[in-house]
Amino acid sequence: MALQENRNEAVKSHAEDISLIHPPSLEKIRLRAYEIHLERGGFPGHELDDWLLAEFELQHAAPPKAQKFPVTGRTE
């Protein structure tokens, strides 16, 4: 069980490293900033705040593939 936990931590750490190497695209940031803008009620005046929050959220989110596929122990 400890081996599997160590493996899961290693995969999680690797996924975080990858997200730092490949920052989110400008298009993804733009779309998330627009979502934040709408969630706030669509009022103007917070464009920079929306952009920076979107960029932060996307940079610190685990990649979708890493969330979908859990690491399982191999039986040989």
Biopython code that builds the backbone (N, CA, C, O; Angstrom):
import numpy as np
from Bio.PDB.StructureBuilder import StructureBuilder

atoms = [
    (1, "MET", "N", (0.824, -1.191, 0.000)),
    (1, "MET", "CA", (0.000, 0.000, 0.000)),
    (1, "MET", "C", (0.872, 1.261, 0.000)),
    (1, "MET", "O", (0.565, 2.229, -0.696)),
    (2, "ALA", "N", (1.952, 1.249, 0.775)),
    (2, "ALA", "CA", (2.843, 2.404, 0.830)),
    (2, "ALA", "C", (3.481, 2.660, -0.531)),
    (2, "ALA", "O", (3.682, 3.811, -0.918)),
    (3, "LEU", "N", (3.799, 1.592, -1.257)),
    (3, "LEU", "CA", (4.392, 1.743, -2.583)),
    (3, "LEU", "C", (3.432, 2.472, -3.516)),
    (3, "LEU", "O", (3.848, 3.347, -4.275)),
    (4, "GLN", "N", (2.158, 2.117, -3.463)),
    (4, "GLN", "CA", (1.176, 2.768, -4.326)),
    (4, "GLN", "C", (1.014, 4.238, -3.939)),
    (4, "GLN", "O", (0.876, 5.088, -4.819)),
    (5, "GLU", "N", (1.028, 4.553, -2.652)),
    (5, "GLU", "CA", (0.918, 5.943, -2.225)),
    (5, "GLU", "C", (2.116, 6.749, -2.713)),
    (5, "GLU", "O", (1.960, 7.881, -3.170)),
    (6, "ASN", "N", (3.316, 6.167, -2.618)),
    (6, "ASN", "CA", (4.512, 6.850, -3.120)),
    (6, "ASN", "C", (4.418, 7.087, -4.620)),
    (6, "ASN", "O", (4.801, 8.145, -5.118)),
    (7, "ARG", "N", (3.906, 6.092, -5.332)),
    (7, "ARG", "CA", (3.756, 6.202, -6.787)),
    (7, "ARG", "C", (2.753, 7.311, -7.120)),
    (7, "ARG", "O", (2.978, 8.103, -8.035)),
    (8, "ASN", "N", (1.636, 7.365, -6.366)),
    (8, "ASN", "CA", (0.640, 8.409, -6.609)),
    (8, "ASN", "C", (1.227, 9.793, -6.360)),
    (8, "ASN", "O", (0.947, 10.724, -7.115)),
    (9, "GLU", "N", (2.030, 9.944, -5.321)),
    (9, "GLU", "CA", (2.669, 11.221, -5.027)),
    (9, "GLU", "C", (3.635, 11.608, -6.145)),
    (9, "GLU", "O", (3.711, 12.775, -6.531)),
    (10, "ALA", "N", (4.365, 10.631, -6.657)),
    (10, "ALA", "CA", (5.318, 10.903, -7.735)),
    (10, "ALA", "C", (4.584, 11.366, -8.987)),
    (10, "ALA", "O", (5.029, 12.297, -9.659)),
    (11, "VAL", "N", (3.471, 10.725, -9.304)),
    (11, "VAL", "CA", (2.691, 11.108, -10.484)),
    (11, "VAL", "C", (2.110, 12.500, -10.285)),
    (11, "VAL", "O", (2.136, 13.316, -11.207)),
    (12, "LYS", "N", (1.590, 12.785, -9.104)),
    (12, "LYS", "CA", (1.025, 14.101, -8.823)),
    (12, "LYS", "C", (2.105, 15.168, -8.953)),
    (12, "LYS", "O", (1.873, 16.218, -9.552)),
    (13, "SER", "N", (3.273, 14.906, -8.402)),
    (13, "SER", "CA", (4.367, 15.853, -8.484)),
    (13, "SER", "C", (4.775, 16.076, -9.929)),
    (13, "SER", "O", (5.035, 17.209, -10.333)),
    (14, "HIS", "N", (4.832, 14.999, -10.717)),
    (14, "HIS", "CA", (5.199, 15.100, -12.129)),
    (14, "HIS", "C", (4.154, 15.922, -12.884)),
    (14, "HIS", "O", (4.505, 16.744, -13.731)),
    (15, "ALA", "N", (2.873, 15.705, -12.580)),
    (15, "ALA", "CA", (1.815, 16.456, -13.253)),
    (15, "ALA", "C", (1.943, 17.940, -12.954)),
    (15, "ALA", "O", (1.742, 18.769, -13.842)),
    (16, "GLU", "N", (2.275, 18.289, -11.714)),
    (16, "GLU", "CA", (2.464, 19.690, -11.371)),
    (16, "GLU", "C", (3.669, 20.268, -12.108)),
    (16, "GLU", "O", (3.631, 21.415, -12.554)),
    (17, "ASP", "N", (4.744, 19.475, -12.238)),
    (17, "ASP", "CA", (5.928, 19.935, -12.963)),
    (17, "ASP", "C", (5.588, 20.207, -14.418)),
    (17, "ASP", "O", (6.045, 21.202, -14.980)),
    (18, "ILE", "N", (4.799, 19.348, -15.034)),
    (18, "ILE", "CA", (4.426, 19.512, -16.442)),
    (18, "ILE", "C", (3.627, 20.793, -16.625)),
    (18, "ILE", "O", (3.827, 21.515, -17.602)),
    (19, "SER", "N", (2.713, 21.085, -15.682)),
    (19, "SER", "CA", (1.904, 22.291, -15.826)),
    (19, "SER", "C", (2.764, 23.544, -15.763)),
    (19, "SER", "O", (2.398, 24.570, -16.336)),
    (20, "LEU", "N", (3.899, 23.478, -15.077)),
    (20, "LEU", "CA", (4.798, 24.625, -15.039)),
    (20, "LEU", "C", (5.586, 24.758, -16.332)),
    (20, "LEU", "O", (5.913, 25.868, -16.753)),
    (21, "ILE", "N", (5.892, 23.630, -16.964)),
    (21, "ILE", "CA", (6.640, 23.646, -18.215)),
    (21, "ILE", "C", (5.762, 24.139, -19.370)),
    (21, "ILE", "O", (6.225, 24.878, -20.238)),
    (22, "HIS", "N", (4.506, 23.726, -19.371)),
    (22, "HIS", "CA", (3.571, 24.078, -20.436)),
    (22, "HIS", "C", (2.481, 24.979, -19.865)),
    (22, "HIS", "O", (1.439, 24.489, -19.428)),
    (23, "PRO", "N", (2.711, 26.285, -19.864)),
    (23, "PRO", "CA", (1.693, 27.183, -19.322)),
    (23, "PRO", "C", (0.422, 27.136, -20.170)),
    (23, "PRO", "O", (0.471, 26.762, -21.342)),
    (24, "PRO", "N", (-0.704, 27.510, -19.587)),
    (24, "PRO", "CA", (-1.951, 27.479, -20.356)),
    (24, "PRO", "C", (-1.879, 28.448, -21.536)),
    (24, "PRO", "O", (-1.205, 29.476, -21.480)),
    (25, "SER", "N", (-2.579, 28.097, -22.585)),
    (25, "SER", "CA", (-2.574, 28.946, -23.778)),
    (25, "SER", "C", (-3.341, 30.237, -23.504)),
    (25, "SER", "O", (-4.168, 30.303, -22.594)),
    (26, "LEU", "N", (-3.057, 31.241, -24.291)),
    (26, "LEU", "CA", (-3.758, 32.516, -24.152)),
    (26, "LEU", "C", (-5.254, 32.338, -24.379)),
    (26, "LEU", "O", (-6.066, 33.015, -23.749)),
    (27, "GLU", "N", (-5.614, 31.434, -25.270)),
    (27, "GLU", "CA", (-7.032, 31.178, -25.546)),
    (27, "GLU", "C", (-7.733, 30.602, -24.311)),
    (27, "GLU", "O", (-8.849, 31.010, -23.988)),
    (28, "LYS", "N", (-7.091, 29.664, -23.626)),
    (28, "LYS", "CA", (-7.687, 29.089, -22.415)),
    (28, "LYS", "C", (-7.818, 30.146, -21.323)),
    (28, "LYS", "O", (-8.826, 30.194, -20.618)),
    (29, "ILE", "N", (-6.808, 30.984, -21.187)),
    (29, "ILE", "CA", (-6.864, 32.048, -20.187)),
    (29, "ILE", "C", (-7.994, 33.021, -20.536)),
    (29, "ILE", "O", (-8.756, 33.442, -19.665)),
    (30, "ARG", "N", (-8.090, 33.365, -21.809)),
    (30, "ARG", "CA", (-9.138, 34.291, -22.252)),
    (30, "ARG", "C", (-10.524, 33.737, -21.954)),
    (30, "ARG", "O", (-11.390, 34.453, -21.452)),
    (31, "LEU", "N", (-10.732, 32.464, -22.264)),
    (31, "LEU", "CA", (-12.045, 31.856, -22.018)),
    (31, "LEU", "C", (-12.372, 31.796, -20.534)),
    (31, "LEU", "O", (-13.501, 32.072, -20.129)),
    (32, "ARG", "N", (-11.368, 31.429, -19.712)),
    (32, "ARG", "CA", (-11.622, 31.367, -18.270)),
    (32, "ARG", "C", (-11.854, 32.764, -17.705)),
    (32, "ARG", "O", (-12.698, 32.937, -16.825)),
    (33, "ALA", "N", (-11.125, 33.758, -18.191)),
    (33, "ALA", "CA", (-11.338, 35.139, -17.736)),
    (33, "ALA", "C", (-12.754, 35.601, -18.080)),
    (33, "ALA", "O", (-13.395, 36.297, -17.293)),
    (34, "TYR", "N", (-13.233, 35.212, -19.251)),
    (34, "TYR", "CA", (-14.603, 35.568, -19.639)),
    (34, "TYR", "C", (-15.624, 34.877, -18.736)),
    (34, "TYR", "O", (-16.628, 35.480, -18.357)),
    (35, "GLU", "N", (-15.370, 33.622, -18.394)),
    (35, "GLU", "CA", (-16.263, 32.915, -17.461)),
    (35, "GLU", "C", (-16.304, 33.635, -16.112)),
    (35, "GLU", "O", (-17.374, 33.814, -15.530)),
    (36, "ILE", "N", (-15.143, 34.043, -15.626)),
    (36, "ILE", "CA", (-15.067, 34.760, -14.346)),
    (36, "ILE", "C", (-15.838, 36.077, -14.456)),
    (36, "ILE", "O", (-16.568, 36.453, -13.539)),
    (37, "HIS", "N", (-15.672, 36.768, -15.573)),
    (37, "HIS", "CA", (-16.391, 38.020, -15.831)),
    (37, "HIS", "C", (-17.904, 37.791, -15.751)),
    (37, "HIS", "O", (-18.621, 38.576, -15.132)),
    (38, "LEU", "N", (-18.378, 36.724, -16.374)),
    (38, "LEU", "CA", (-19.815, 36.418, -16.336)),
    (38, "LEU", "C", (-20.267, 36.035, -14.930)),
    (38, "LEU", "O", (-21.347, 36.432, -14.493)),
    (39, "GLU", "N", (-19.437, 35.261, -14.220)),
    (39, "GLU", "CA", (-19.779, 34.857, -12.859)),
    (39, "GLU", "C", (-19.901, 36.076, -11.938)),
    (39, "GLU", "O", (-20.668, 36.054, -10.975)),
    (40, "ARG", "N", (-19.155, 37.123, -12.231)),
    (40, "ARG", "CA", (-19.172, 38.351, -11.452)),
    (40, "ARG", "C", (-20.353, 39.235, -11.817)),
    (40, "ARG", "O", (-20.559, 40.273, -11.188)),
    (41, "GLY", "N", (-21.121, 38.854, -12.802)),
    (41, "GLY", "CA", (-22.286, 39.628, -13.214)),
    (41, "GLY", "C", (-22.106, 40.349, -14.539)),
    (41, "GLY", "O", (-23.034, 41.007, -15.010)),
    (42, "GLY", "N", (-20.937, 40.240, -15.146)),
    (42, "GLY", "CA", (-20.704, 40.837, -16.452)),
    (42, "GLY", "C", (-20.444, 42.329, -16.429)),
    (42, "GLY", "O", (-20.491, 42.976, -17.476)),
    (43, "PHE", "N", (-20.172, 42.893, -15.263)),
    (43, "PHE", "CA", (-19.910, 44.321, -15.179)),
    (43, "PHE", "C", (-18.459, 44.618, -15.546)),
    (43, "PHE", "O", (-17.557, 43.883, -15.143)),
    (44, "PRO", "N", (-18.226, 45.687, -16.308)),
    (44, "PRO", "CA", (-16.865, 46.036, -16.714)),
    (44, "PRO", "C", (-16.063, 46.632, -15.562)),
    (44, "PRO", "O", (-16.607, 47.012, -14.525)),
    (45, "GLY", "N", (-14.744, 46.703, -15.780)),
    (45, "GLY", "CA", (-13.883, 47.375, -14.819)),
    (45, "GLY", "C", (-12.947, 46.456, -14.063)),
    (45, "GLY", "O", (-12.130, 46.932, -13.273)),
    (46, "HIS", "N", (-13.041, 45.147, -14.281)),
    (46, "HIS", "CA", (-12.178, 44.202, -13.564)),
    (46, "HIS", "C", (-11.469, 43.258, -14.534)),
    (46, "HIS", "O", (-11.167, 42.114, -14.196)),
    (47, "GLU", "N", (-11.211, 43.749, -15.729)),
    (47, "GLU", "CA", (-10.628, 42.899, -16.767)),
    (47, "GLU", "C", (-9.293, 42.312, -16.339)),
    (47, "GLU", "O", (-9.053, 41.115, -16.505)),
    (48, "LEU", "N", (-8.426, 43.149, -15.790)),
    (48, "LEU", "CA", (-7.104, 42.667, -15.379)),
    (48, "LEU", "C", (-7.223, 41.656, -14.242)),
    (48, "LEU", "O", (-6.539, 40.632, -14.246)),
    (49, "ASP", "N", (-8.083, 41.938, -13.278)),
    (49, "ASP", "CA", (-8.291, 40.996, -12.175)),
    (49, "ASP", "C", (-8.804, 39.658, -12.687)),
    (49, "ASP", "O", (-8.349, 38.604, -12.241)),
    (50, "ASP", "N", (-9.755, 39.697, -13.627)),
    (50, "ASP", "CA", (-10.306, 38.466, -14.197)),
    (50, "ASP", "C", (-9.218, 37.668, -14.916)),
    (50, "ASP", "O", (-9.129, 36.448, -14.782)),
    (51, "TRP", "N", (-8.394, 38.386, -15.681)),
    (51, "TRP", "CA", (-7.316, 37.732, -16.439)),
    (51, "TRP", "C", (-6.305, 37.077, -15.492)),
    (51, "TRP", "O", (-5.925, 35.922, -15.683)),
    (52, "LEU", "N", (-5.875, 37.821, -14.478)),
    (52, "LEU", "CA", (-4.870, 37.294, -13.554)),
    (52, "LEU", "C", (-5.413, 36.106, -12.752)),
    (52, "LEU", "O", (-4.685, 35.146, -12.498)),
    (53, "LEU", "N", (-6.675, 36.167, -12.358)),
    (53, "LEU", "CA", (-7.272, 35.049, -11.637)),
    (53, "LEU", "C", (-7.377, 33.824, -12.542)),
    (53, "LEU", "O", (-7.081, 32.708, -12.114)),
    (54, "ALA", "N", (-7.793, 34.026, -13.778)),
    (54, "ALA", "CA", (-7.892, 32.915, -14.730)),
    (54, "ALA", "C", (-6.522, 32.285, -14.960)),
    (54, "ALA", "O", (-6.392, 31.061, -14.969)),
    (55, "GLU", "N", (-5.517, 33.109, -15.143)),
    (55, "GLU", "CA", (-4.159, 32.619, -15.367)),
    (55, "GLU", "C", (-3.678, 31.816, -14.155)),
    (55, "GLU", "O", (-3.091, 30.745, -14.314)),
    (56, "PHE", "N", (-3.922, 32.326, -12.956)),
    (56, "PHE", "CA", (-3.520, 31.632, -11.735)),
    (56, "PHE", "C", (-4.232, 30.282, -11.610)),
    (56, "PHE", "O", (-3.598, 29.264, -11.332)),
    (57, "GLU", "N", (-5.547, 30.282, -11.817)),
    (57, "GLU", "CA", (-6.322, 29.035, -11.711)),
    (57, "GLU", "C", (-5.807, 27.975, -12.678)),
    (57, "GLU", "O", (-5.623, 26.817, -12.303)),
    (58, "LEU", "N", (-5.578, 28.376, -13.913)),
    (58, "LEU", "CA", (-5.144, 27.414, -14.928)),
    (58, "LEU", "C", (-3.718, 26.926, -14.698)),
    (58, "LEU", "O", (-3.404, 25.774, -14.997)),
    (59, "GLN", "N", (-2.866, 27.773, -14.179)),
    (59, "GLN", "CA", (-1.488, 27.360, -13.922)),
    (59, "GLN", "C", (-1.391, 26.401, -12.744)),
    (59, "GLN", "O", (-0.472, 25.584, -12.686)),
    (60, "HIS", "N", (-2.320, 26.489, -11.813)),
    (60, "HIS", "CA", (-2.257, 25.661, -10.621)),
    (60, "HIS", "C", (-3.226, 24.495, -10.636)),
    (60, "HIS", "O", (-3.348, 23.776, -9.645)),
    (61, "ALA", "N", (-3.908, 24.302, -11.735)),
    (61, "ALA", "CA", (-4.819, 23.165, -11.864)),
    (61, "ALA", "C", (-4.053, 21.973, -12.418)),
    (61, "ALA", "O", (-3.171, 22.128, -13.262)),
    (62, "ALA", "N", (-4.398, 20.781, -11.938)),
    (62, "ALA", "CA", (-3.779, 19.563, -12.474)),
    (62, "ALA", "C", (-4.273, 19.358, -13.902)),
    (62, "ALA", "O", (-5.425, 19.672, -14.202)),
    (63, "PRO", "N", (-3.439, 18.846, -14.771)),
    (63, "PRO", "CA", (-3.871, 18.568, -16.141)),
    (63, "PRO", "C", (-5.052, 17.601, -16.142)),
    (63, "PRO", "O", (-5.080, 16.667, -15.340)),
    (64, "PRO", "N", (-6.022, 17.807, -17.023)),
    (64, "PRO", "CA", (-7.217, 16.947, -17.037)),
    (64, "PRO", "C", (-6.907, 15.457, -17.160)),
    (64, "PRO", "O", (-7.576, 14.649, -16.516)),
    (65, "LYS", "N", (-5.921, 15.066, -17.958)),
    (65, "LYS", "CA", (-5.615, 13.647, -18.116)),
    (65, "LYS", "C", (-5.154, 13.033, -16.798)),
    (65, "LYS", "O", (-5.476, 11.881, -16.509)),
    (66, "ALA", "N", (-4.416, 13.776, -16.012)),
    (66, "ALA", "CA", (-3.937, 13.254, -14.739)),
    (66, "ALA", "C", (-5.095, 13.039, -13.770)),
    (66, "ALA", "O", (-5.019, 12.166, -12.906)),
    (67, "GLN", "N", (-6.141, 13.805, -13.896)),
    (67, "GLN", "CA", (-7.299, 13.654, -13.018)),
    (67, "GLN", "C", (-8.158, 12.473, -13.444)),
    (67, "GLN", "O", (-8.780, 11.838, -12.592)),
    (68, "LYS", "N", (-8.212, 12.159, -14.730)),
    (68, "LYS", "CA", (-9.092, 11.111, -15.240)),
    (68, "LYS", "C", (-8.566, 9.704, -14.992)),
    (68, "LYS", "O", (-9.348, 8.782, -14.757)),
    (69, "PHE", "N", (-7.263, 9.534, -15.042)),
    (69, "PHE", "CA", (-6.692, 8.202, -15.011)),
    (69, "PHE", "C", (-5.892, 7.968, -13.720)),
    (69, "PHE", "O", (-4.755, 8.424, -13.598)),
    (70, "PRO", "N", (-6.489, 7.262, -12.770)),
    (70, "PRO", "CA", (-5.755, 7.003, -11.537)),
    (70, "PRO", "C", (-4.615, 6.017, -11.780)),
    (70, "PRO", "O", (-4.691, 5.168, -12.668)),
    (71, "VAL", "N", (-3.590, 6.139, -11.000)),
    (71, "VAL", "CA", (-2.452, 5.228, -11.089)),
    (71, "VAL", "C", (-2.780, 3.987, -10.285)),
    (71, "VAL", "O", (-3.161, 4.076, -9.118)),
    (72, "THR", "N", (-2.633, 2.845, -10.900)),
    (72, "THR", "CA", (-2.891, 1.598, -10.201)),
    (72, "THR", "C", (-1.621, 0.771, -10.172)),
    (72, "THR", "O", (-0.759, 0.891, -11.043)),
    (73, "GLY", "N", (-1.525, -0.060, -9.165)),
    (73, "GLY", "CA", (-0.342, -0.929, -9.063)),
    (73, "GLY", "C", (-0.363, -1.999, -10.135)),
    (73, "GLY", "O", (-1.423, -2.507, -10.501)),
    (74, "ARG", "N", (0.793, -2.331, -10.626)),
    (74, "ARG", "CA", (0.914, -3.376, -11.658)),
    (74, "ARG", "C", (1.074, -4.717, -10.974)),
    (74, "ARG", "O", (1.823, -4.851, -10.006)),
    (75, "THR", "N", (0.379, -5.686, -11.476)),
    (75, "THR", "CA", (0.547, -7.053, -10.967)),
    (75, "THR", "C", (1.265, -7.854, -12.023)),
    (75, "THR", "O", (0.815, -7.939, -13.165)),
    (76, "GLU", "N", (2.354, -8.425, -11.653)),
    (76, "GLU", "CA", (3.150, -9.170, -12.637)),
    (76, "GLU", "C", (3.262, -10.617, -12.210)),
    (76, "GLU", "O", (3.893, -11.417, -12.902)),
]
sb = StructureBuilder()
sb.init_structure("model")
sb.init_model(0)
sb.init_chain("A")
sb.init_seg("    ")
for serial, (resi, resn, name, xyz) in enumerate(atoms, 1):
    if name == "N":
        sb.init_residue(resn, " ", resi, " ")
    sb.init_atom(name, np.array(xyz, "f"), 0.0, 1.0, " ", f" {name:<3s}", serial, name[0])
structure = sb.get_structure()
